């Protein structure tokens, strides 16, 4: 068989917007074009957030296009000093061009959702046609794109009153990039209404050209009015708790202007409403700012309950006990938000936990102690929730009590016995196990250190598995016996809801990870199917960035070389002096302090934990792949596979 050629000509460089059209799913959702329209809406909202503009209008046209109009400052139309092209053209054609990288004092957008610099350029790349009209400095300019490329260069088409400014962007999404070309109107309505809620006094409208319907939103009460409307008269246990706080110029921990506004309501029954935003961007998957809100509410209620001796003996309050019946709307302002993925569903900024938690706790402490009656009611709800949780756990323990094997001596167990909460980390090496034990949350995290590399169990009979001490300890610790794909094991005896593989971010760590995945796929397939198996992703690098301008000193953690390069590029774009930061490489988990391991890999609010699921090819194809990779008699097939695929490997040597 001929070996595919791999030489200089094999390398293809994607230019301009080509990467987006080649892999649209990396940059946006491809089920429908709503997200690429939201990028344009977000730009208009950022103008309002920066204090410019008073209205945003969106129109769904009968020809399938969508236009977004604002009365902000208008995108600059002059030539860029370095690129020598109109700035408005660069914004729509360069993946990393925009006003949102400039976070220094006086930057155009100190607080904005735009971070990646690929927002409206992705909109342009995935559109058949895109028209931009700008009112600025007494002139009206127009620019037209087709398929992401300039069709009609920027030109002045009219004059305008000197005080009139703003931008209109009209987009014709290209159906070939989306599963459905239709814009889901309910989701669009939700997004627009949210903008009106978060931008007090800003008028937001939606016009449906087909029916002539016009909808407008203009909230004077902001978050409070929105939450009351959403809960629709549902009885509240105590009055709504609301507040806001932002860092001042003299704050040593956070940049000036960073902070949050929140409104929280506790209800006795019905659905809870939970919505969060960062710089007006809706974070539907939550993130570290929500974790900060939960932590702040819990800390204040727990402190109040302990101060007034309300907690019965033997009851331990947890954050979920306070949070279970809480509805909230949270709007955080973060100077340099780190999102998970381009669609910005989840905030990953670690500092946001401390930012929101500190402000919320202080405010709720004052509120509860000024309204002791409400504080007692809130504490009673949390205590009842904790007692119900404890009773539930006791019932589970009684069902499991018969025939329990002796737990491994090296297992450091957790206090809780509720599988919905608990997790076990299978950690590579005793030294890393020591850091994990010190850094963990002993309430719900258990640690099982593994010595050396686990046996390749692909071709080991089930009856012989327990001859290996490591596999024996894993099975006993998790409480489920080895089984086959056709078996029906008793998963009610599962002791931990999440079984997390935690190994070094190097080649040896990857090998251990593969051996453990082989064990679970071959001998514990029902755990994989049920979504109980995870892989923790520790970072390989740490970047220490000194204080600069508004930003205090910070630490950035990077999973791999690619993330490190992206982080450095981002620091350069922020104006951090080249070489001002220092880079440390972790040789292994054992080299991390307990605090670092908790912060990067074990803290549920800031870690990266990947669920193990079956891929698209299905179980049969996965089984064939494991056969080829792990079978003892498949060396020839492995060799040919490596020769064919070897150039795709990202080898860390």
Secondary structure, 3 states (H helix, E strand, C coil): CCCCCCCHHHCCCCCCCHHHHHCHHHCCCCCCCHHHHHHHHHHHHHHHHCCCCCEEEEEECCCCCEEEEECCCCCCCCECCCCCCEHHHHHHHCCCCCCCCCCCCCCCCCCCCCCCCCHHHHHHHCEEEEEEEEEECCEEEEEEEECCEEEEEEEEEEECCCCCCEEEEEEEECHHHCCCCCCCHHHHHHHHHHHHHHCCCCEEEEEECCCCEEEEECCCCHHHHHHHHHHCCCCECCCCEEEEEECCCCCCCCCCCCEEEEEEEEECCCCCCEEEEECCEECCCCEHHHHHHHHHHHHHHHHHHHHCCCCCCCCCCCHHHHHCCEEEEEEEECCCCCEECCCCCEECCCHHHHHHHHHHHHHHHHHHHHCHHHHHHHHHHHHHHHHHHHHHHHHHHHHHCCCCCCCCCCEECCCCCCCCCCEEEEEECHHHHHHHHHHCCCCCEEEEEECCCCCCCCCCCHHHHHHCHHHHHHHHHHCCCCCCCCCCCCHHHCCCCEEEEECCCCHHHHHHHHHHHHHHHHHCHHHHHCCCEEEECCCCEEEEECCECCECCEEEEECCHHHHHHHHHHHHHCCCCCCCCEEEECCCHHHCCHHHHHHHHHCCCCCCEEECCCCCCCHHHHHHHHHHHHCCCCHHHHHHHHHHHHHHCCCCC
